[in-house]
Amino acid sequence: MSRLNKSLFFLLLIIFLAILLRLYNLGSIPPSLYSDEISQGYNAYSLLKTARDEHGAFLPVSLRSFGDWKPPLATYLMIPAIYLLGLNETSVRIPSVISGILTVLFAHLVVRLLSAGRKGAEKISLLSAFILAVSPWHILQSRAAMLVAVALFFLISGIFFFIKGEKHQKYYYLGMFLLALSVYAYYGMRVIAPLVLLYLVIRQKLYSKFKILLISAAFGFITILPLLIAFSRNPDVLFGRAKTVSVFYDQGTNLRLWELTTQDGLNANPLITRFFHNRPYLYLKKIAANFLVHFEGNYLFFEGDKALPFPIPGMGILYFLDGIFIVVGLFILFKNDLPIKNFIALTLFIAVVPAALTFMVPSSNRTFNAVFPLSVLSALGLYALSRNKSCRNAVILILTVAYISGFAYFTNMYYLLLPNQFAQNWNYGWREAVKYVRDRGAKYDNIVVSSVNGMPYVYFLFYNKYDPATFQKKAVRNYAADRFGFEHVDSFDRFIFPNEFDFMSAKDNKLKNSLYIVPKAELPPQETSGIDINYPNAKTALKIF
Amino acid sequence: MIKRRLLLFLVILFNLIIKFWRLGIIPPLLGDNSLALRFLSAIVSLFFTLLIYLLVRKIYHSSKLSLLSVILFSILPQTVIEGRIVSILVYPPFWIENIPRSVSLFKLISNFFTLISFNMLLFNNTTFYWGGIRDFGVIYLSLLPFFITGVFVFTLQKKITPLILLMIIFLLISMSPKFPENRTVLLSIPLFSLIIAKGILNFWQNKNIHIRFISILLFIFLFYELIQFFHFYTIHYPRQVTDFSDNIVKPF
């Protein structure tokens, strides 16, 4: 087999593996659609049926959703899948899956392009694609409609075409279009894409090719024009959710500043106090800490992201062995001064910047773009270790066994344990509750669903395939944000969703002929009456009264 | 030669001031009659400073490296803090409490990761009840690029003994029953000083104008961080110690 055919064969094998790992039981692993996923799914359905989102906005460039103004690209990509496959879990997650698979392919292409002519370039690019294909972090995000898998695909493919533009200038425009499109995929891309673009313009010395730069800029500008127009009408569409999770929104730093200033005492010179205790220094430390926490071993290899729904039971977001490969890869990268050095260092740095500006860290979702440079570093390290001349076979054998063991552990945790023992992480139970109401709830005048935590209304819309046009007219909302900044639906049709609700208090004064659905977590442990909706591990998720 | 001796003299003078100035007041004594032990701690710490200078010069045959290591050792938070309380260097029971015990491999690695985390390295000192300042880690934020460069250069030159020693100390601390409240981190400070010094020399030897500019910015920021540290140490730390005096391990 020629070298080219061999390379193609391995690439196809890797792509096949990526497809298998991302498509297997997609509808039931993760075990339920998380509220963000189902909201996008119903909005895609609403756009398909009415060309408007659930709020009645015509072809929106930002989805108001729960008041978090979701970037809309992934939702628009769901429309063909929903049209073809119907409104279900698979059609909602398919854009992420396809993006994830294509990202594996483009990761290979980008690394090959950037290291062309270097020794081992083909192998390193294949290893990068392989590591990405089996990465727990990438698999988790590719199998969920959480925006970032789609965003990463547009970023990597945009980078690929932009670099390819060096030889065929038409690719510059395609690259620019894809990079500009990525800002519709995820909030973080509104920081990342411009920075990456700036780097690429400098790398390609595009500033000296004025005509190409101008046409590329025009492509980019036209692509983001709808977002800019929407921004001029409503600033929330650009950084709506990002604003409420910003490190500057958090009051912790201001309180600390007040505490330290007070401790200096009334007699202290105000100028000196300000010299020691000032916002720039405190924010600098905070942002640096937020940035660096994403590179800590316990987070990467043992604990992972603790924010729901992202935890993978019993492990971090990378394989333990990846840690060794990454360290070796970093060393090789700088020692050998590889041409890919600046690109990897910058993409890694830029990927973490948006998360560093928020206060809920570490976050695997907001730093998801880092999975690509980390995979390349891992590949570099793995390649370097496998080239060890003195005991090459032994090293390869040990690494293979260790990597397969890590992979087996992950598959057990993610594909078996997560859906059965950790279904609560993914809001399991609402689909079953909707089914119960559909089967046996016709006789009730009101269906009262506690909406203290989460957004159950959207599950009733999604699983009942509730007519979007009717919902746009009948939904009762007060648009008052709760303490997390989310807006709730109060009611529609015969469904009522009280946001401040205590069933134990309401128990004795129930509405006539009404069915109540309450999460078990909101009830005292001694409350045993009612019908149980159980998690797969037989623990109670919801109670129906 | 004379310049270096003068510099060494200044470092010793700085150490004398830092270690003995208002020794019984900052941090406040907690009624445990430990002033004599504190005094001994300060002397041992001063002796350690000289020892590091001599050792580094002997091993690496570089006065620059040894001088820089000893300057860094003198200003790192842990040296200042532990040099002014009853430190592990002069009070054997603290050692005994820290004798490594067997822990599970998972726990060992997890503790190790905690120790080498940026949080512990730069931002937080978990040994508050054993005398640490909560707001400062093992090294200053401005020294991080130099530390990373030092690690890289030592590895590149295949002179990895300081790195291995650092790993061994951290592994032993990871097995301590007192983890993470472990003041034996102090033992790693000379190694941190040496690695950072190596990084600084490497940075400074680079004639690239951008690298020089970054170095100068980092030194300015280091100066600011040092002032911050001494402000915290003299103003906020005594107050924190007084507020939590009941929980602080004695003799203090």
Interface residues (C-beta under 8 A of the other chain):
Chain A: L260 Q263 D264 F276 Y281 K285 A288 A289 L292 V293 F295 E296 G297 N298 F301 F302 F331 F334 K335
Chain B: F106 I109 S110 F112 F113 T114 I116 S117 F118 N119 L122 F123 L141 F152 T155 L156 Y224 I227 Q228 H231 I235 H236 R239
